[in-house]
Amino acid sequence: MKEFQPRRIAIFASGSGTNAENIVRYFRSQSEPLGQVVMILCNHPQAGVVQRAERLGVPCHCFNREELYGGQVLTLLNKECIDFIVLAGFLLRIPESMVMAYPRAIVNIHPALLPKHGGKGMYGDHVHQAVIADGDKETGITIHYVNGELDKGSIIFQKSCPVLPGEDYHQVAAKVHPLEYEYYPKVIESLLGGVIE
């Protein structure tokens, strides 16, 4: 009988990498993990996630736009036998070739309730500022599959929190971040286990 092997996960990140670290630590904490983060990929060599990956002992590969859209990154994923891709604060559009190679196996988290406040330029504090500017009464997180368009893939999971009168975007962000840390690893695990289709 073949021994179960955890699914091999690659995380793409562009920033500080707090979600990436949280996901790595989550799967490491499981006695029989369904997944294992085997590499982190980053398009900014100076980003905090690079040092974070080093501290965690996870191999980190930095690349540029040309390597992403020219197919070299996809070649690397194939070479490393990656099964599942997680975007955690990754700011570039995933090329169609990668979407085709990983059908329903690339997920992203967005710090708002899509379809509102998605698309180009809508990341990090820009999203929370837009929520405040629009006078939204609630916000939250959206975990979705990745397709060829920014923030347009099928929604897998959403969790909301209230936006109270007078709150600024820092206060909104302070409510959204804990939702990311709590739910993103669990939803990834459910996808790997076939609990969510």
C-alpha positions as CSV (number, residue, x, y, z in Angstrom):
1,M,0.0,0.0,0.0
2,K,1.4,3.4,-1.1
3,E,2.2,5.8,1.7
4,F,0.2,9.0,1.6
5,Q,2.2,12.0,0.4
6,P,1.1,15.5,1.3
7,R,0.2,17.7,-1.7
8,R,3.1,19.9,-2.7
9,I,2.2,23.6,-2.3
10,A,3.9,26.6,-3.8
11,I,3.1,30.1,-2.4
12,F,3.4,33.2,-4.5
13,A,3.9,36.4,-2.5
14,S,5.0,40.0,-3.3
15,G,5.1,41.6,0.2
16,S,5.9,40.9,3.8
17,G,4.7,37.4,3.8
18,T,2.6,37.2,7.0
19,N,0.0,35.0,5.3
20,A,2.6,32.8,3.7
21,E,4.3,32.2,7.1
22,N,0.9,31.5,8.7
23,I,0.1,28.9,6.0
24,V,3.5,27.2,6.3
25,R,3.2,27.0,10.1
26,Y,-0.4,25.7,9.9
27,F,0.5,22.7,7.8
28,R,3.6,22.0,9.8
29,S,1.5,21.9,12.9
30,Q,-0.8,19.1,11.6
31,S,0.1,15.5,12.6
32,E,-1.0,14.2,9.2
33,P,-0.9,17.2,6.9
34,L,-2.8,17.1,3.6
35,G,-0.3,19.7,2.2
36,Q,3.3,20.9,2.6
37,V,4.6,24.2,1.5
38,V,7.8,23.2,-0.5
39,M,8.6,26.6,-2.0
40,I,7.8,30.3,-2.0
41,L,8.1,32.4,-5.1
42,C,8.4,36.2,-5.1
43,N,8.7,38.9,-7.7
44,H,10.4,41.4,-5.4
45,P,13.9,40.3,-4.2
46,Q,13.8,42.9,-1.4
47,A,10.3,41.8,-0.1
48,G,10.0,40.8,3.5
49,V,8.7,37.3,2.5
50,V,12.2,36.4,1.2
51,Q,13.8,36.8,4.6
52,R,10.7,35.1,6.2
53,A,11.1,32.1,3.9
54,E,14.8,31.8,4.9
55,R,13.8,31.9,8.6
56,L,11.2,29.2,8.0
57,G,13.7,27.1,6.0
58,V,11.5,27.1,2.9
59,P,13.3,27.4,-0.4
60,C,12.5,30.8,-2.0
61,H,12.8,31.6,-5.7
62,C,12.7,35.2,-7.0
63,F,11.7,35.9,-10.5
64,N,10.8,38.9,-12.8
65,R,7.8,39.6,-15.0
66,E,9.6,38.2,-18.1
67,E,10.2,34.9,-16.4
68,L,6.6,34.7,-15.2
69,Y,5.0,35.5,-18.6
70,G,7.7,33.8,-20.6
71,G,7.0,30.4,-19.1
72,Q,10.1,29.9,-17.0
73,V,8.2,30.0,-13.7
74,L,5.8,27.3,-14.9
75,T,8.7,25.2,-16.0
76,L,10.1,25.5,-12.4
77,L,6.7,24.5,-10.9
78,N,6.6,21.4,-13.1
79,K,10.2,20.5,-12.2
80,E,9.4,20.8,-8.5
81,C,6.2,18.6,-9.0
82,I,4.0,21.3,-7.5
83,D,0.4,20.2,-7.0
84,F,-1.3,23.3,-5.7
85,I,-0.6,27.1,-5.9
86,V,-1.5,29.6,-3.2
87,L,-1.4,33.4,-3.8
88,A,-0.7,35.3,-0.6
89,G,-0.4,39.0,-1.4
90,F,0.8,38.4,-4.9
91,L,0.3,41.4,-7.1
92,L,0.8,40.2,-10.7
93,R,-1.8,38.6,-12.9
94,I,-1.2,34.8,-13.3
95,P,-0.6,34.0,-16.9
96,E,-3.2,32.0,-18.8
97,S,-0.7,29.1,-19.4
98,M,-0.3,28.6,-15.6
99,V,-4.1,28.8,-15.1
100,M,-4.5,26.1,-17.8
101,A,-1.8,23.9,-16.3
102,Y,-3.4,24.1,-12.8
103,P,-7.1,24.0,-13.3
104,R,-8.9,24.7,-10.0
105,A,-5.6,24.4,-8.2
106,I,-4.7,28.1,-7.9
107,V,-6.3,30.1,-5.1
108,N,-6.1,33.7,-3.9
109,I,-7.3,35.6,-0.9
110,H,-8.7,39.2,-1.3
111,P,-9.2,41.5,1.7
112,A,-12.8,42.5,0.8
113,L,-16.1,40.9,-0.2
114,L,-15.8,40.4,-3.9
115,P,-17.0,41.4,-6.5
116,K,-16.7,44.8,-4.7
117,H,-13.3,46.4,-4.5
118,G,-11.5,44.0,-6.7
119,G,-9.3,44.4,-9.8
120,K,-6.2,46.4,-10.8
121,G,-4.8,48.5,-7.9
122,M,-7.1,46.9,-5.3
123,Y,-4.7,45.4,-2.8
124,G,-3.8,45.9,0.8
125,D,-4.7,49.3,2.3
126,H,-6.1,50.5,-1.0
127,V,-8.9,48.0,-0.5
128,H,-9.7,49.1,3.0
129,Q,-9.6,52.8,2.0
130,A,-12.1,52.0,-0.8
131,V,-14.4,50.3,1.7
132,I,-14.4,53.4,4.0
133,A,-14.8,55.8,1.0
134,D,-17.9,53.8,-0.2
135,G,-19.5,53.8,3.2
136,D,-19.7,50.0,3.3
137,K,-21.4,48.6,6.4
138,E,-19.4,45.4,6.2
139,T,-16.2,44.0,4.6
140,G,-14.2,40.8,5.1
141,I,-12.3,38.3,3.0
142,T,-12.9,36.4,-0.2
143,I,-11.0,33.2,-1.1
144,H,-11.4,32.4,-4.8
145,Y,-10.0,30.3,-7.6
146,V,-7.7,32.2,-10.0
147,N,-8.5,32.7,-13.6
148,G,-7.0,35.0,-16.3
149,E,-8.6,38.1,-14.8
150,L,-7.7,39.8,-11.6
151,D,-10.1,38.9,-8.7
152,K,-12.7,37.4,-11.2
153,G,-12.3,33.7,-10.4
154,S,-15.1,31.6,-8.8
155,I,-15.7,32.4,-5.2
156,I,-14.9,29.5,-2.8
157,F,-15.4,31.2,0.6
158,Q,-16.3,34.5,2.2
159,K,-16.3,35.7,5.8
160,S,-17.6,39.2,6.8
161,C,-17.0,41.6,9.6
162,P,-18.8,44.9,10.4
163,V,-17.5,48.3,9.5
164,L,-18.6,50.7,12.3
165,P,-19.2,54.4,11.9
166,G,-16.1,56.5,12.3
167,E,-13.6,53.6,11.8
168,D,-10.6,54.4,9.7
169,Y,-8.9,52.0,7.2
170,H,-6.3,51.0,9.8
171,Q,-9.1,49.8,12.1
172,V,-10.8,48.0,9.3
173,A,-7.5,46.2,8.3
174,A,-7.1,45.2,12.0
175,K,-10.4,43.3,11.7
176,V,-9.7,41.7,8.3
177,H,-6.2,40.4,8.9
178,P,-7.3,37.9,11.7
179,L,-9.9,36.5,9.3
180,E,-7.2,35.9,6.7
181,Y,-5.0,34.1,9.2
182,E,-7.8,32.0,10.7
183,Y,-9.6,30.9,7.5
184,Y,-7.1,30.8,4.6
185,P,-5.1,27.8,5.8
186,K,-8.3,25.9,6.7
187,V,-9.9,26.5,3.3
188,I,-6.8,25.4,1.5
189,E,-6.8,22.2,3.7
190,S,-10.5,21.6,2.8
191,L,-9.7,22.0,-0.9
192,L,-6.8,19.6,-0.7
193,G,-9.0,17.1,1.1
194,G,-11.8,17.4,-1.4
195,V,-14.2,18.7,1.3
196,I,-14.8,21.8,-0.9
197,E,-15.2,21.4,-4.6
